Amino acid sequence: MLMSLLVCQALHPGEMEALAVQDINLETGTIYIKATAKTDKRELALKPNQILLFYQYLQEVRESLLKDNRTDRLLISHRGQPMSGEDITKHVKRSGKDLYPGRRVNAQTIRQSVIANFLKQGHSLSVVQGFAGHKYPSTTQRYQQNEIETLKEAIEQYHPMQ
């Protein structure tokens, strides 16, 4: 579920840590993200497969993880406590290391990749800014790659200089 929040909504670990059960609306298929020092509040759509994933998590998994503890926080660790941003970061790094050996995968690189891909797909700067929760358009603009950078990447990938 953590990875889906990174890949589908491009959330920061701090944003994931702050999620509460009531921030998930399965009827409307949305998730409410609270504002942080770096990001604005926003409501994002859940992907259809996430709705089923969240339903199962909320009905079965979360309750078994909580044991006798009570909290409104959404993400619960295997120890039965709410997950901290640090716990989320460590989990993503471990998962990335297993899935993509030899590559540096962490929450920030996944978020950056999702935002850059949205821009590459032709979404407007203002739409991507709202999606990412960036307070300033200049923050979103940094994710735009110009044609020269794209060409350099293609050359390096297909014709690496040695």
N, C-alpha and C positions, 0 to 999 in steps of 0.2 A: 504494500500500500504506500509506503514511503516513496518508493521509486515512481509510482504513478503520479504522486503529487509533484514530484520534480519534473517528470517528463511531460505531463499534461498541463500543469498549471505553473510550472517554473517557480515554485515557492522557495524562499530562503528557509534554512533550518529554524531560525527564530520565528518565522511566520507559522511553520508547522508546529513548533512547540506551543504557540499561543492558541492553536485551534481548540475549540470546545465542541462538544457533541451538538449543541444547538446551532453551530455554524454550518452544519451539513443539512441541506434540505433535499431529501430524496424525492419528494413529490415534484418539486420544480427542477430537480437535477442541477442544483447550484451549491457552491461553497462560498461562504463569506470570509474574506481575509481582512483581519484588523490592520489598521495603520501601524507602522513602526516608525522609528526615527528616520529610516531611509526610504520607506515606501508608503504610498497612499492606501487607504482602505479600498476594497473592490469586491465585487461579486463575480465569480467566474463560473462558467458552465462545467459540469462534470461530463466526462465521456460516458457513453452507455455502459461500457464494461466496468467503469469505476462505480457506477450506481449499484450494480450487483455486488461488487467487491465491498463497498461501504456497508451495504445492507447486511451482508454476511458478517463483516467485522463487528458492526454494532449489535447484532442480535446474538452472536455466539462467541466470537474470539475475544472481544474486549471484556465481556463479562467474566470469562474464564481467567483472563489475565489479571483482572482486578482482585479476584479472590474476595476478601472481606473489606477491601479498601473502597472508598467512595471519592470520586472527583468528577468534575464536569469536563476535564481535559480529554481530548479525543484520543491522542496517541499514548498508549500504555506499554511500558517495557515488560520484558519477561519476569522482572522482579516485582511486578504489580504496581509500579509507581509511574507517574506521568513522565514521558520522555523529555529530556532537556534538549536544547539545540545541540549541545556537545554529543549527547547520545546519538542523535540523528546523524550528525556529521560522521561519527565513528562507524555507524552502521552502513552508511553509503560508501565510505572508503573501503570497508571490508567487502561489501558486495561488488564494488567496482573492480577490486583487485582480483576477485574470483572470476568475474565475468569477462574482464578485459585485461589479461596478464600483460605486463609491460607498458600499460598506458596509465597516465595519471588521471584517475576519475574521482571526482569529489562533487559535492553538492553544488559548488560554485561553477565548476566547469560544465556540469549538466545544465544548470540555469542559463549560463551564457550561451551555450549551444542552442537551446530551445529558442531564446530570444533572437539570436542571429538568424536561425532558420525561419522564423516568422517574417523577419524583414526580407530575407532572400526570396520567400514565397510571394512577395509583393504586397504584403499588408502595409497599410500606411503607418507612418511614424506615430501618429496620435493613437491609432488602434493598439499598436504594440506597446506604447507608453502606458496606456490604460491597463492592458493585460499584465505587464510586468510590475505595475504599481509605481513606476518611476515618478518622482515628484517633478522632475525637470526634463524637457525634451532632449536637452544636451546629453543626459545620461543614456537615453535610448539611442541617440545618434552614434554614440561610440561603438555600438554593435553593428553598424552598417559597414559592410565591406565594399570597397570600390572595385571596379573591374580589374585594376592592376593587381590588387591583393588576391583576387580570385584566380587570375591568370598565373600568378606566382605559385599559388597552392597547386594548381593543376600541373604546372611544369615540374614542380618538386615531386609530386606524386607519381607522375608517369615518366618523367625523364630526370631523375635525381642526379645532381652533380656530385661527383665523388672525388 
